[in-house]
Amino acid sequence: MGKATWFSTWFDSPYYHLLYASRDEQEAKHFIEALQAHLKIAAGAFVLDAACGKGRHAKMLQRHGMEVEGFDLSPSSIAEANRLANKHLHFFVHDLRESLPRQAQYDVVFNFFTSFGYFDAPEDNARAFQTFAGGLKKDGILVMDFLNPTYIRTNLVPEETVKRGSILFHIKRWEAGGYLYKSIDFEDQGQSFAFQEKVELISQADFLRYAEQAGLTFLNLAGDYTLAKFDEQTSPRMIFFWEKK
């Protein structure tokens, strides 16, 4: 894809994993349980965790009896995820914007924890949906978990400091041009570091349009990890369900 992007460098940094080390395993476990209760995925189903990070959701899926593959753009995340690998759980490095090695083979494709919206161009978002749709079998399901832009705008924390070990991460957040920005500044061993995250605040309408263009049929929209009904003002998440007809 040409020159390095912010997400290919920051997500591959050990400091990224340190800052977000507290992401809750129990939350992931309960979310997967809620999804399984809702979808009733058959044992042995072949599923994909797209942009899987270090594989915390993928391992939960495999524990529910699924055959699981996961991919991520970050080689260091996949190296970490491969510690979990077994004959039912495999990982590989891949870019969301590129066609999958396996076409029309997955029963379900998952995209968890706002692992989307990092691109500068809308056509890259559309291309990623083509990737999702291309990997799905007929009647396969796409599940996408993304932040709710309305909720984020209302509840934005402009500034905070987070301590991880001996490192103080100074974090600032702001919105500009339809994107949520987060600057992360810190020092370690006498050296200063600065990273910036940028996530597009993609609307519900735009997600529905991308999915429709990729040939996916809308099924449902939930608003949190219990899969409660979506409310534009109060739901922290947008959890979409689509089907490939």
C-alpha positions in Angstrom: 0.0 0.0 0.0 3.0 2.3 -0.4 4.3 4.5 2.4 3.9 3.5 6.1 0.7 4.7 7.7 0.2 5.8 11.3 -1.7 2.6 12.2 1.0 0.3 10.7 3.7 2.0 12.9 1.8 2.7 16.1 -0.1 -0.6 16.2 3.3 -2.4 15.7 4.9 -0.5 18.6 5.4 -2.2 22.0 4.1 1.0 23.6 0.7 0.5 21.9 0.4 -2.9 23.6 1.6 -1.5 26.9 -0.9 1.4 26.9 -3.8 -0.9 26.1 -2.7 -3.9 28.1 -5.7 -3.4 30.5 -8.3 -4.2 27.8 -10.6 -6.5 29.6 -10.5 -10.2 28.8 -13.8 -10.7 30.7 -15.5 -8.1 28.5 -14.3 -9.9 25.4 -15.5 -13.2 26.9 -18.9 -11.9 27.7 -19.3 -10.2 24.3 -18.4 -13.5 22.5 -20.9 -15.3 24.7 -23.6 -12.8 23.8 -22.8 -13.1 20.1 -22.9 -16.9 20.2 -26.3 -16.8 22.0 -27.6 -14.5 19.3 -26.1 -16.1 16.2 -26.0 -19.8 17.4 -22.9 -20.5 15.4 -22.5 -24.3 14.8 -19.5 -26.1 16.2 -16.9 -26.5 13.5 -18.0 -23.3 11.7 -15.2 -21.6 9.9 -14.9 -18.0 11.0 -12.5 -15.0 10.5 -11.4 -12.3 13.0 -10.5 -9.5 10.7 -7.9 -7.0 12.2 -7.6 -9.4 15.2 -4.8 -7.6 17.1 -3.2 -10.1 19.5 -6.0 -12.6 19.1 -8.0 -12.1 22.4 -11.4 -12.4 20.6 -10.2 -15.1 18.2 -9.2 -17.4 21.1 -12.6 -17.0 22.7 -14.3 -17.9 19.4 -12.2 -21.0 19.2 -13.2 -22.0 22.7 -16.8 -22.0 21.5 -15.9 -24.8 19.1 -15.3 -22.8 15.9 -12.5 -23.2 13.4 -10.9 -19.7 13.5 -8.5 -17.6 11.4 -7.4 -14.2 12.3 -5.4 -11.5 10.5 -3.9 -8.2 11.3 -1.7 -5.6 9.6 0.8 -5.6 12.5 3.5 -8.3 12.3 4.2 -7.9 16.1 0.5 -8.4 16.9 0.4 -11.6 14.8 3.7 -12.8 16.4 2.0 -12.4 19.8 -1.2 -14.0 18.5 0.7 -17.0 17.2 1.4 -18.0 20.8 -2.2 -18.9 21.0 -2.3 -20.8 17.7 -3.3 -24.4 17.4 -4.8 -26.8 14.9 -8.2 -24.9 15.2 -6.7 -21.4 15.4 -4.5 -19.8 12.8 -3.2 -16.2 12.3 -1.6 -14.3 9.3 -0.5 -10.8 8.4 -2.9 -9.1 6.0 -4.3 -5.7 5.0 -8.1 -5.1 5.3 -8.0 -3.4 1.9 -6.6 -6.5 0.1 -8.6 -9.5 -1.1 -8.4 -12.5 1.3 -6.5 -15.6 0.3 -9.7 -17.6 1.0 -12.7 -16.5 -1.0 -16.3 -17.4 -0.1 -15.2 -19.8 2.7 -16.1 -18.2 6.0 -19.4 -18.7 7.8 -18.9 -15.6 9.8 -16.5 -12.6 9.6 -16.0 -10.5 12.7 -14.4 -7.1 13.0 -14.1 -6.2 16.7 -13.3 -3.2 18.8 -13.3 -0.3 16.3 -10.7 -2.0 14.1 -11.9 0.1 11.2 -12.0 3.8 10.2 -8.3 4.3 10.0 -8.1 5.1 6.3 -7.9 8.6 4.7 -10.0 7.7 1.6 -13.7 6.5 1.6 -12.8 4.1 -1.2 -10.5 2.3 1.2 -13.5 1.8 3.5 -15.5 0.5 0.6 -12.6 -1.8 -0.4 -12.5 -3.3 3.1 -16.2 -4.1 2.9 -15.4 -5.9 -0.4 -12.8 -7.9 1.5 -15.3 -8.9 4.1 -18.0 -9.8 1.6 -15.5 -11.7 -0.6 -14.5 -13.9 2.3 -18.0 -14.9 3.2 -19.9 -17.9 2.0 -23.5 -17.5 0.7 -25.7 -16.8 3.8 -22.5 -15.9 5.8 -22.7 -13.2 8.4 -20.6 -10.1 8.9 -20.4 -8.7 12.5 -18.9 -5.3 12.9 -18.2 -3.6 16.3 -17.6 0.1 16.0 -17.9 3.2 18.2 -21.1 5.3 18.1 -20.0 8.7 16.9 -22.9 10.5 18.5 -22.0 9.0 21.9 -18.3 9.7 21.5 -18.9 13.4 20.7 -21.1 13.8 23.8 -18.8 12.0 26.1 -15.4 13.0 24.8 -12.6 13.2 27.4 -10.3 16.0 26.0 -7.3 15.2 28.2 -6.0 12.6 30.6 -2.8 10.9 31.9 -2.6 7.2 32.1 0.2 5.4 34.0 1.5 2.0 32.8 4.4 0.8 34.9 6.9 3.7 35.1 5.5 5.4 32.0 3.1 8.3 32.0 1.1 8.5 28.8 -0.3 12.0 28.2 -3.4 11.7 26.0 -5.4 14.4 24.3 -8.5 13.9 22.2 -10.3 16.1 19.7 -12.5 16.0 16.6 -11.7 17.6 13.3 -12.9 17.1 9.8 -15.0 14.0 10.7 -12.2 12.2 12.5 -11.5 11.6 16.1 -7.8 12.3 16.9 -5.9 11.1 19.9 -2.3 12.3 20.6 -0.2 10.1 22.9 3.0 11.7 24.3 5.4 10.0 26.8 9.0 9.5 27.8 10.9 6.2 28.4 14.5 5.8 29.4 15.2 9.5 28.7 13.7 9.4 25.2 10.6 11.3 24.2 7.9 9.6 22.0 4.8 11.0 20.3 2.1 9.1 18.4 -1.2 10.0 17.1 -4.3 7.9 16.4 -7.0 9.0 13.9 -10.3 7.2 13.5 -13.0 8.3 11.2 -16.4 9.0 12.9 -18.3 6.9 10.3 -22.0 7.3 10.5 -24.6 4.6 10.6 -25.8 5.6 7.2 -22.3 5.4 5.7 -21.8 1.9 7.1 -25.1 0.8 5.6 -24.1 2.2 2.3 -20.6 0.5 2.3 -22.3 -2.8 3.1 -25.0 -2.5 0.5 -22.4 -1.7 -2.2 -20.5 -4.9 -1.2 -23.7 -6.9 -1.6 -24.5 -7.4 2.1 -28.0 -7.3 3.5 -28.6 -5.5 6.8 -30.0 -7.7 9.6 -29.7 -5.8 12.9 -27.9 -3.1 14.9 -27.1 -3.4 18.6 -25.8 -0.7 20.9 -23.4 -2.4 23.4 -21.6 -5.6 24.3 -24.8 -7.1 25.8 -26.4 -6.6 22.4 -29.0 -4.2 23.8 -31.1 -2.3 21.3 -29.2 0.6 19.7 -30.0 4.1 20.8 -28.4 7.0 18.9 -27.9 9.1 22.1 -27.0 6.6 24.8 -25.4 3.5 23.1 -21.6 3.5 23.3 -21.2 1.1 20.3 -22.7 0.3 16.9 -22.7 -3.5 16.5 -23.9 -4.3 13.0 -25.0 -7.6 11.6 -25.2 -8.2 7.8 -25.8 -11.3 5.7 -24.3 -12.2 2.3 -27.3 -13.4 0.2 
